[in-house]
Amino acid sequence: MEPFTTRPEIRGTFGAVASTHWLASAAGMGILERGGNAFDAAVAAGFVLQVVEPHLNGPGGEVPIILYSRAADRVEVVCGQGTAPAAATIARFRDMGLDLVPGTGLLAAVVPGAFDAWMVMLRDHGTMELAEVLAPAIAYAREGYPLVPGICRTIARVRELFETEWPTSAAVYLRDGVPAPGSLFRNPALAGTYRRILEEAAARGHDRESRIEAARDVWYRGFVAEAIDRFCRRERVMDTSGQRHGGLLTAEDMAGWSATVEPPLTYDYRGYTLCKTGPWGQGPVALQQLALLAGFDLDALSSEDPEFVHLVTECAKLAFADREAFYGDPDFVAVPMETLLSEEYNAARRTLVGGEASLELRPGRIPGYGSEPVLRVATSTEDVAHAGLFGGGEPTVARFEEDTAADGRTAGDTCHVDVIDRFGNMVSATPSGGWLQSSPVIPELGFGLSTRAQMFWLEEGKPASLAPGKRPRTTLTPSLALRGGRPYMVFGTPGGDYQDQWSLHVFLRHLHFGMNLQQAIDAPEFQSDHFSSSFYPRECRPGRLVMEGRFPSPTVETLRRRGHAVVLEEDWALGRVTAAARWDGVIRAGANPRFMQGYAVGR
């Protein structure tokens, strides 16, 4: 029997765009139709996502990009993860009485890296003018776009915060009260920001490349940086600490940073090569999971087999434990990736995978590297019940697009876009940060800042400890896979710490069980909450395994007998993967149907 699918896998030869919002997919495809390449299309889609999914990303956020350039015949990672301000020290936060970086407000702001990352890719690999690729985003910001229900629910949850503490956000998102789903929403200040950037770039640049360079300068050394500096210095805003704080980010921090280009980390698995970011992000945990799974016969299983779920979950626990012990910005800490991906290391780690679920966090030991992970185990009655440790039943956990508290803290959802063009160029990007609910709007600009610094620890000596100029260990993790050494597939997902679970599951279903991209995306999803969250308040829930309700009852019961603290979610609640692949001249694409936003388009 063919696996169930909600829609057909898109197939064609010209090009495809898959993203978490139909308007972004359409904008990207429109660029391809007008003669642009995959890099032009990805930039256009990325800027549209900033406008139409403001609860999931924004101009003040960040983006890692992984790409394959046919002309250069090379896979590259563009790091658009901004760094901590020069004034952001552990001592400074401790002097404020804080033991965690707040999850909202201004203290957690880092340099907004997305703009420069998009510009670097457009300059180096694109073909179109900046004005052309920005046009769709400016149009939606100026003329309006229909609000998806998740945006309205998010605004409703933070209404009191906006009205009492963040008036600049209320002025944008509560002009006429909480907006209704489907109503047209405009952000004229944001449209004005991008129009001004284009005007200044056009006045200073004499050709396409110099205009892009001028736009970068305007953002990081011009009026955008000046407005951010002024807002962080002058305003004191409420955050998750329950106190009002100003920001530490300055114009000097902005001017001293730029996006970087680096080679990917890779792992060869069953004739495929998975390419990921470095350990300044969580991307290598996907490679570590493959290195562990390489010792098991997954081909003999199925996607709903309890043994498949068990093995994948237990290997994820080990890989994420190593993330907590070893990963950090490699410009600041030595991360032993060669050892972590070695056969000897993983053969030893693989012996820890038994027939029962582990309830411990078990990082490896590599002399001279890493440190003991920080553990903040959820201990409230509700948390323990949700973890299933005391027989808490099957409560439903919050859906991602609804998972925003009244104080603006969020579980870290985001956006994603994948593009392949007729030339064979490929892009996978995961823009995030600058959520409308997490930091107040800077009125001159129409957007707020990233709160990615919440991913730093305020304990000394950890790989992910806070330090000035350091990249927070982001959860953002796009993927690109080679097949037989040739570029084959780009894919990824929103979802914070779950990204390298959900997207890897799709890859495994496609590779081992022969599912097409849409089938692999539609299959029942699961996730582990066993390890520390990257988001405030940084808690873990040992043994908790969340599964969609579509899993067969025997699978669920078997996993419970084996010690997993299973929590059943609604049938279509987990995962938001999109993917595109190209082989033998045929381009294929699929997108997540959950929450009725994501679409793949192509021909």
Secondary structure, DSSP 8 states (H G I E B T S, - for coil): -----SS--EEESSEEEEESSHHHHHHHHHHHHTT--HHHHHHHHHHHHHHH-TTT--TTSBEEEEEEETTTTEEEEEEE-----TT--HHHHHHTT-SS--SSSSTT-----HHHHHHHHHHHH--S-HHHHHHHHHHHHHH-EE--HHHHHHHHHTHHHHHHT-HHHHHHH-TTSS--TT-EE--HHHHHHHHHHHHHHHHH-SSHHHHHHHHHHHHHHSHHHHHHHHHHHH--EE-TTSSEE-----HHHHHT---EEE--EEEEETTEEEEE--TTBSTHHHHHHHHHHTTS-GGGS-TT-HHHHHHHHHHHHHHHHHHHHH-S-TTTS---HHHHT-HHHHHHHHTT--SS---S------TTS-------B--SHHHHHHHTTT---------GGG-B-TTS-B------EEEEETT--EEEE--B---TTTS--BTTTTB----GGGGSBSSTT-TTB--TT----B----EEEEETTEEEEEEE---GGGHHHHHHHHHHHHHHH---HHHHHHS--EEE--S--SSTT--B-TTEEEEETTS-HHHHHHHHHTT-EEEEE-TT-S---EEEEEETTEEEEEE--GGG--EEEE-
